[in-house]
Amino acid sequence: MLRSFFRILALFALALALVTAVLDITRSIADSAIVMTPLGVDWFNLSPSTLNLAQATIQRYVHPYVWDPVIQTVLLAPSWVVFGILWLLFALAGRRRKLRLQDRYGD
């Protein structure tokens, strides 16, 4: 059950990585320069109130230093990179383990 949940999350992360990569490629072609939109800019364009709410919540209830060096670094990374890493982590968490010969037939 948990494995299938991770597979679904991996599918959504892969879809978001592909969509954001296509958007950046389209913007790069239109501008004739390489454009890599950070995750924070995409999040702010989509919903600025939730970005401000997330910042206030993390700084108040977790710790202010978690927001500044950790989450700000993630928000400055390109969107497709962040979603690609999430896809990789979720795909690894949801993969089936290969049975080794010793596990199948014993020692």
N, C-alpha and C positions, 0 to 999 in steps of 0.2 A: 504494500500500500504506500509506504513512504517512498519506495523506489519509483513508483509511477508518478508520485507528486513531484519528485525532483526532475523526472523526464519532462513533465509538462512545463515546469519552470524553465528548464533548459530550452524547450521549444520557443517559449515566449521571449527569452533572452536572445536567442538566435534571430528571431524575427525582428526584434528591436535593433539588434546590431546591423542586420542587413538593411533595414529601412534607413537608419541614420547614416550608414556608409553610402547608400545611394544618394541621399540628400547632400552629403558633403561632396560627392563626386559631381553631382549636378551643379552645385554652387561653384565648384572649382572650374568646371568647363565654362560656366557663364561668366566668371570673373577673370578667366585666363590666368589664374594663380591658384596655388594649393590652399584650400580652405578646410580647416578641421575645427568644427564647432565644439567647444567644451560642453560637458554635461550640465554644468551650472547655467550656461546661457540657454540651452534647450529647456531646462526645467523652468527657468525664469520666464521664458517666452510662453511656455505651456500654462503655468500656474504660479505666479509670483507669491500669492498668499500662502500656499503650502510650503514653498521654500523658506519663507520667513517664519512660518510656524515650526518647521522642522529645526531651524536654527535656534529659535527660542526654547523649544522643548529640550533639545540636546544640551544646550548651554545651562539650562536651569536644573534639569533632573539627572543628567549624566555627569558631565564635567565640562567646563569651558574649553579646556585644552584638547578635548576630543574633537571639537568642531574645528578649531583653528588649524592645527597641523595635519590632522588625519582626513577629515571629511572635505576640507577645502582643497587638499591635494587631489582627491577623487573628483571633485567638481571641476577642477581645472583640466582634467584629462579629457581627450576626445570621447564623445559619446559612444562611438562604435567600439572603441577599445574597452571601455568599462563594461558594456553589454557583452562583448566577446569574452572577456575574462569571466563574467558571471555565467555565460553559457558553458564555458569549459569546466568551471567548478560544479555547476549543477549536473552536467553530463557525466562527470566523474563520480559524483555522488549517486547518480541513478543508474549506473551501468551494472550489468550482470557480471559477476565474478566468474572467470573461467575455472573450471574444475581441473585440477592437476591430476595426473595419473595416479598418484598416491592417494588422493582424496577419493577417487572413484573406486579403486580396487583395494585400498589399504596397503600397508607396508609389506 
